[in-house]
């Protein structure tokens, strides 16, 4: 670790030190029983470490296939309705993630998003792409 430049990654050094103290063998098994849960640093560090090591695993273990936007413009309907659609999206997703709304609320969001301009935006984009 001495040869790593941590100047642009403030938490990385402490994360790496915590992993060295908390992780038990085998090092590629992130099951909770493979961590030292009795350590005084487990409570503050373990959730973040597991999130990083397990959550980022697909980006390391699977072939990366980039996905590019097919359309980067702004349609006429986007100009007038996008801000409200985006706000509705952010509010709905936040409520679902925070447990303030049931996951079924997503279906309601989709219906509202489409009826409040989303379908028209998709039509305009498809029309542009078909030219």
C-alpha positions as CSV (number, residue, x, y, z in Angstrom):
1,X,0.0,0.0,0.0
2,X,3.0,2.3,0.4
3,X,3.3,2.8,-3.3
4,X,-0.3,3.8,-3.9
5,X,-1.2,7.5,-4.3
6,X,-4.3,8.1,-2.2
7,X,-4.4,11.9,-2.7
8,X,-7.5,11.7,-4.9
9,X,-9.2,8.9,-3.0
10,X,-9.7,10.1,0.5
11,X,-11.4,7.0,1.9
12,X,-9.6,4.4,-0.1
13,X,-6.6,4.0,2.3
14,X,-8.8,3.6,5.3
15,X,-11.0,1.2,3.4
16,X,-8.0,-0.9,2.5
17,X,-6.7,-0.9,6.0
18,X,-10.1,-1.9,7.4
19,X,-10.3,-4.8,4.9
20,X,-6.9,-6.1,6.0
21,X,-8.2,-6.1,9.6
22,X,-11.7,-7.4,9.1
23,X,-11.6,-9.9,6.2
24,X,-11.0,-13.6,6.9
25,X,-9.9,-16.2,4.4
26,X,-11.0,-17.0,1.7
27,X,-10.6,-13.5,0.5
28,X,-12.9,-13.9,-2.5
29,X,-15.9,-15.0,-0.3
30,X,-17.7,-11.9,1.0
31,X,-20.2,-13.9,3.1
32,X,-20.8,-12.2,6.5
33,X,-19.3,-15.2,8.3
34,X,-16.0,-14.5,6.5
35,X,-15.6,-11.1,8.3
36,X,-14.4,-10.3,11.8
37,X,-17.7,-9.0,13.1
38,X,-16.4,-8.7,16.6
39,X,-13.9,-6.0,15.7
40,X,-14.5,-2.5,17.0
41,X,-14.1,-1.2,13.5
42,X,-16.7,-3.5,12.0
43,X,-19.8,-1.5,12.8
44,X,-18.6,1.7,11.1
45,X,-16.7,0.0,8.2
46,X,-18.3,-3.3,7.3
47,X,-21.4,-1.9,5.5
48,X,-19.4,0.3,3.2
49,X,-16.8,-2.4,2.5
50,X,-19.3,-5.0,1.6
51,X,-21.2,-2.5,-0.5
52,X,-18.0,-1.7,-2.4
53,X,-16.7,-5.3,-2.7
54,X,-20.0,-6.9,-3.5
55,X,-21.7,-4.0,-5.3
56,X,-18.8,-3.3,-7.6
57,X,-18.0,-6.9,-8.3
58,X,-20.0,-7.1,-11.6
59,X,-17.9,-4.2,-13.0
60,X,-14.7,-6.3,-12.3
61,X,-15.9,-9.8,-12.9
62,X,-18.1,-9.4,-15.9
63,X,-17.3,-8.2,-19.4
64,X,-18.0,-4.4,-19.6
65,X,-20.3,-3.6,-22.5
66,X,-20.7,0.2,-22.9
67,X,-24.1,1.5,-23.7
68,X,-24.3,4.8,-25.6
69,X,-27.3,7.1,-25.9
70,X,-28.9,6.9,-29.3
71,X,-30.2,10.4,-29.0
72,X,-28.6,13.4,-27.3
73,X,-30.9,16.2,-28.5
74,X,-33.8,17.9,-26.9
75,X,-37.3,17.5,-28.4
76,X,-40.0,20.1,-28.4
77,X,-41.9,18.3,-25.6
78,X,-38.7,17.9,-23.6
79,X,-38.4,21.7,-23.5
80,X,-41.8,22.1,-21.8
81,X,-42.3,18.9,-19.8
82,X,-38.9,17.4,-19.0
83,X,-38.3,19.3,-15.7
84,X,-41.6,18.0,-14.3
85,X,-41.1,14.5,-15.5
86,X,-37.6,14.4,-14.0
87,X,-38.9,15.8,-10.7
88,X,-41.6,13.2,-10.6
89,X,-39.0,10.5,-11.3
90,X,-36.6,11.6,-8.5
91,X,-39.4,12.0,-6.0
92,X,-40.9,8.6,-6.7
93,X,-37.6,6.8,-6.7
94,X,-36.5,8.5,-3.5
95,X,-39.8,7.5,-1.8
96,X,-39.4,3.9,-2.9
97,X,-35.8,3.6,-1.9
98,X,-36.4,5.2,1.5
99,X,-39.4,2.9,2.2
100,X,-41.9,5.8,2.1
101,X,-43.7,4.2,-0.9
102,X,-44.2,0.6,-2.0
103,X,-42.4,-0.7,-5.1
104,X,-45.8,-0.9,-6.8
105,X,-45.7,2.9,-6.9
106,X,-43.2,2.5,-9.7
107,X,-46.0,1.2,-12.0
108,X,-48.1,4.3,-11.1
109,X,-45.0,6.5,-11.9
110,X,-44.6,4.9,-15.3
111,X,-48.2,5.4,-16.2
112,X,-48.1,9.1,-15.1
113,X,-44.7,9.7,-16.8
114,X,-46.1,8.3,-20.0
115,X,-49.3,10.3,-19.9
116,X,-47.7,13.5,-18.8
117,X,-45.4,13.8,-21.8
118,X,-43.1,10.8,-21.7
119,X,-44.9,9.0,-24.5
120,X,-44.8,12.1,-26.7
121,X,-41.1,12.5,-26.0
122,X,-40.4,8.9,-26.9
123,X,-42.4,9.4,-30.2
124,X,-40.4,12.6,-31.0
125,X,-37.1,10.8,-30.4
126,X,-38.1,7.8,-32.5
127,X,-39.2,10.1,-35.3
128,X,-35.8,11.9,-35.2
129,X,-33.9,8.6,-35.1
130,X,-35.8,7.2,-38.1
131,X,-34.8,10.1,-40.4
